[in-house]
């Protein structure tokens, strides 16, 4: 406890609070909860965190604090920033150990009903804000278990499913109705829902993986990261992986590589076309992958694959270099081979443009749902937020998007 209080005491309690105002997408009262933690008022600190963010514990475990809140810490300008993520994690774990729960206040039912499509972080945040204001909420989820990316996209060694289940149960107690195994575009469409609900929130995330052809033949053991991670999360381990090459340099690539190790791969390599300093993944995530035995080879671009009867034997690569911030092939560089039996593409996800446009929703020039400052789409009473509206959205950013859309929905009925 004394160590935690010392860490909390390191905070300058800045009046401008850049960690909250600039760094935190959902503007957590960071100096305030840290002050309460320093003074040993853990209940009050926990209440502050939960009032603003029901997924506070989740954020403390998976969000890039070094880029967000800690990245904006005044202390960090000349020294190390305050360990905000560590303090948030401590307060949440203190509440669990002491069986302390925050009592979420809910207004009387207002007679309005909203459909939330997708139960990832954006959908969960939107649902909570609506429930607190007296709305009835049905959450449509295509999978059997609610939680979206928190369940199927982030491995349990980074985020325990029990933590996500607790959030889901809190929403159920508040009246949220989860309708699972129902997918937009297959089991229902927006036009149907507009006749049953006063408003709709679309939080289906980015579901289409980016990849490129490694051969003009049909190859076995080539996976998209979301499929690969889902197989692990559902205990459907992929057998006979052999040597696995993961293409990409983000957190999803790190997760995919570590999952490959846990599924029994004989060797795992991350091949990334940029160098470590230009890698989007968190340093801690790469370090954890390396500790698990993953090899990291930077400035390497995978060009194609060599196979025998459709089974990959190796991949052909070229060396790259960073020029004006961009990765380019080294001139006159000969291709070289890297042993590989399985390839996992982890180079990004995009929204399902075909599905979204089939529902009458407009996309912007980058292929994401076009929304206004309130999260509203071009359709009346239809809002959106999360990975389907912005690139590289973190969990915290998705939560913020869900809260923004909920505010837009609430204000539309005032």
N, C-alpha and C positions, 0 to 999 in steps of 0.2 A: 504493500500500500504506500509506503514512504517513497519508494522509487517512482510510482505513478504520480504522486503528489509533486515530486521534484520535476518530473517531465512536464506536468501541467504548469508548474511555477515558472518554467522557461518561457512561456507565452507572455508577450508584452501587453496583451489585452488592448490592442490598437483600437482607437476610436473609429478609424475608417474601415476596419475589418476587411482588408482586401481578400483574406482567405475565404470569407463568406460572400462578400459582395461581388468579387471578381472570379475567385477560384472555384467556388461550389455552385454547380448548376442549379441546385434547389435552395441555395442560400441558407444553409444550416446556421443556427446561431452559434458559431464556433467559439469565439472568445467567451461567450456567456456559459456554454456548457463546460468549457475548460476551467473557468473560474469556479464553478460548482464542484468540479472534480477535484481541483486543488484544495478546496475547503472540506472535502470529504462528504459533500452532499450528493451522493451518487443517485439517490432517488430523483432529485430535482434535475440532475444532469440527464438521466435517462428519459424523464418526462419531456424535456426539451427536444431531445433527439427524436423520440417517437411522435411527438406532436407534429413535427415537420416532415418526418420520413419514416414510414412503417418498415422500410427496408434498410434502416440504418446499419444493422449488423451485417447485412449482405454487402453494403457499400464499403464497410470497413475492411472486408476481406478481399474484394475483387476490383474495387475502383482504383484508378491510377492517381493516388493522392499526390505523388511527386509532380504530376502535371497540373492537377486541379488545386485543391486547397493548400497543400504544402508548397506547391509551386508558386503560390502567390503570397506566401508568408514573408513578412518584413524581415524576420530573423534570417531568412535564407539569402538575403542580399549580400551579407558579409560573413555569414557563418552557416551552420546547419539550421534548417527550418524546424519548427515545433513538430513533434511527431503526432500529428492530429489523428491519423488513421489508427495508430496504436492506442490512443486515448479513447477513441470512439469504440474500438473493439473491446477494450477493458470494461467500459461502462455497460455495454450490452451483455458481456459475459458475467459481470457482477449481477445484473438483473436475473439472469438465468439461474445462477448458483443460489441466489437468495429468493427464488420463486416470486420475484416482484414483477407485476404487470401494470402497464399503463392503461388507464380507463379512458377509452376513446369516446368522446361525447357525440351524440347523434341527435339531430333535430327531428321533429315530428314529420311523418310522411307528407309530401307535398302533392302527391297524385301524379307525378311525372315518372315515366319509365324510360330507361336508356339501355341500349344494347351495346355491350363492349365486345369487340371481336378480337380475340387474342389475349392470353393471360400471362404475357411476359411482363417485364417491369413497367412499361408504359401503361398497359391495360390495368395492372394492379393499382398503380398510383391514381389513375383516373377513377377507378371504381371506388377507392377509399374516399376521395374527395366528394364524390357524388353521394355516397351513402351518408356521409356526415351531414350533408345538406338536405337529407330526407328523400332522395330519389330512390326508386326501385331499380335494381341493376341485374340484368342477365348477362353472364359472361360466356361467350361461345369460344370453345377451345377445340382445335382439330385433333388433339391427342387425348389419350385416356387420362393422363395426369396433368393437372393445371400447373403453370409455372413457366411455360415457354422455354426460352433460352436458359433460364435459371436452372431448369431441370435437365434439358436435353443438350444444351450447348456448353455448359461449364461443368467440367468433371468434378466428381465428389471429393477428390483430394484437394480441390481448391474451395469448394462450396458444398457443405453437407446438405443433403436433400431435406433433412429434418428442419433446418433453418427456414427453407422455402415453405415447407409444409406448415410451419407455425404461422407464417404470414397468411397463407391461404385460409387456415382455420379461423384466424382473427376476422377476416373478411366474411367468412360464412356466418360467424356468430353475429356480425353486424347486419346480416340479411342478404349478402350476395348469393345469387343463384348461379352455380357453375353448370353449364351444359356442355359436356365433353363429347368427343368423337363426332363433332360437327364442324365441317370445313366449308369456308366461303368458296363459292364457285362450284361446289359439288353437292353439298347438302342444302344449301340455301343461297340466296343472293341479296344484295342490298335493297333491291326494289321490294322484295317481300317484307324485309324488316322495317322499311319506312312506313308500312301500313300498320305495324304493330307497336312501334316505339316512337316516342317524341323526339329522340335524338339517337345518333349512333356514333360510337368511337371506333376507329379502325387502328388497331395496334398489332398487325400481323407480322411486323418486322421485315427484315430482308431475308428472303428464302432461296434465292437463286445464286448458286456458286459460280465464281469466275474460274475458267480453266481454258486450256488450249490443247490442241491435238499433239500427241507425242509420236504418232505414227499414222499411216494411212490404213493400217490394219486395226481390227478390233482386239484390244488388249485386255487381259485379265488383271485383276488387282490394281486398278486405277480408281481411286476414291476421291470424292469431294469431302472437304473437312466436316461439313454438317452431318453427312451420312456416317462418316467414320466415328465422330464423337457420339452420335446417337447410338451406334452399335455398342459402344462401351457403356453408355449410361443405362442401356436396357439389358446389360449382361449378355448380349449376343456377340461374344468375342469372335473376331475374325481369326481364323486359324491359318497356319502356314504362311505367315507374313514374310518370313525371311528377313532380308535387309530392306528396311523402309527408308525411302527418301521423301521428306516433307518439303514442298516448295512453298516458300513464304517466310515472312519475318515479323508477323504480328503475334499477338497473344494467342490467337486461334492456332497458329502454327506451333507455338510452344505447347499448347494443350494437346494438339494432335500427336506431337512427337512423344510426349510423356505417356499418352494413352497407348501408343504403339508399343512402348516398353512394357507397360503393364499387361498388354494383351499377348506378350510373349515373343516379340520380334527379336531376331538374333542380333541385329544391329540397327540403330536409328540415326539418320543424318538429316540435319536441316540445311538445305541449300538455298542461299539467299543472294539476290543479285546486287544488293547494296552492302555497305559495310556496317559494322555494329553501331557506329555513331548515327547512322541514318535509319536505323531499324525502329519500326513503330512499337515493337513489343517492350514491355517494361523490363528493366534490367533484372529485377528480381525473378521474373518469369523465365528469362533465359538462363540465369544462374541455377534455378531449380531444375531446369531441363538438363543442363550439363551435369548437375549432381546426380541425376537419374541415369547418367551414362550416354546421353545424347551428344553426338558430334555436331559442331556448328562450323559450317564452311561458308564464309562470306565472299562477296564479290564473285559469285558463281551463278551463271544462268543455265538452266536446263533447256536444251534445244529439242531433243528427241529421245526416243527409247529404242533399244535393241531387244529383240525377242526371238523366241523359238516356239513355234506353234501357239502364238498369242501370249506366252508367258514371258514376262520381262526378265532380262538377264542383266541389263545395265542401262544407264542413261548417258547420253552425249551432252557435254557441257562446254561452255566457253567462259573464259575469265572476263570480268568486267572491271570498270573503274568509274569513279565518281567525277563527273565533269559538270561544273556549274550546278551542282546539287542533283544531277540526274545520273542514273546508271547507264553506261554505254559499253558496248563490247570493246575490248582491247583490240586495237588494229593489228592485223596480221597474226592474230592469235589462233593457234590450231585447236580444234576440238579435242577434248579428252574425255575418258570414260570414268563414270562412278558406278560401282557395283550397286545394283538395285533389283529387288524382286517385287516390291510394292511401292506405288507412288501415291501420295496424298496431296491434293491441291488445297492450299490454304492461302489464297491470294485475294480474298475478299468475297463479300456477299452483296447482292443487289436485290431490290424489290422485284417481285414477279410482275413485270410491266403488263404482260398479256392479261393476267388475272385482274389487275387493278383497273386497266382501261376497259375491260369487258363489263365492269360495274359502273362505268360512266364517270370515273374519276380521272381528272387530268394530272399529268406528270410534268415536272419541270424539265429543263434542258439536260439535267444530269440523270434523269430517270427515276427521280424520287417524287413522292406525292407532293403536289403543290398546295401549300396551305398559307393562310394569312397569319397575322400576329396573334390571333386567338386560337390557332390550330384548326381553323375551318377549311374544308376543301371547297371545290366549286359547286358541290351539291348542297342543297338546303338541309340544314340540321345534321350534316355528316362531317365529323371531325377526324383528325388523324394525328399520330405522333409516334416517335421512336425511330427505329432503324429504317422504317419505310419512308421517313421524311427527311433524314439527314445522314450524311456519310460519317462513318467511324463513331457512331454514338456509343458512349459508355453506358453502363447500367444507370449511373446517376443522371446522365443526360436524358436517357429514356424516361426515367421517373419524372424529371422536370417537364418533359414534353407531355406526359400524361396529366400532370397537374395543371399545365397551361390549358390543355384542351378542356379539362373538367371545369376550369374557371370560365372558359368561353361558353360552355354549355349552360352553366349555372346562370351566368349574366344574361344569356339570351332569353331567359324566362322571367327576368325582373322587369 
